[in-house]
Amino acid sequence: MNKHFVFAKILANLLDSKFSIGKFRFGIDPLLDFIPGLGSVISLLLSLYIVWVGIQMKIPHKEIRQMITNVVADFILGLLPVLGWAGDFFFKANIRNVKILEKYANRKILDAEIISG
């Protein structure tokens, strides 16, 4: 398995769901919002790394567009006071994007098994 793919999974978990309070799971993404302006940019750059991993994995353009849409939506939502912070608890763009990567990786493994026999 690709080391960047493994790191993308770890990063998505750290950003979106590493911690929990009761039933709510969250990562450092909403905490980064406490750094005015810069926090959203840091979160954006980390999220774009996961998109880059998808590009390196050569996943289809449709999925790359969906991943970029998830990142942009999360970034714009994060710019909104209070609502953006709450949105980080519910719209987990990085986890969504890793699921897209996993779906493609699993499909690629299955295709290789079918071809090999």
HELIX and SHEET records of a PDB file:
HELIX    1   1 LYS A    3  ASP A   16  1                                  14    
HELIX    2   2 ASP A   29  LEU A   32  1                                   4    
HELIX    3   3 LEU A   38  GLN A   56  1                                  19    
HELIX    4   4 HIS A   61  LEU A   79  1                                  19    
HELIX    5   5 LEU A   83  PHE A   90  1                                   8    
HELIX    6   6 ALA A   93  SER A  116  1                                  24    
SHEET    1   A 2 PHE A  19  ILE A  21  0                                        
SHEET    2   A 2 PHE A  24  PHE A  26 -1                                        
END                                                                             
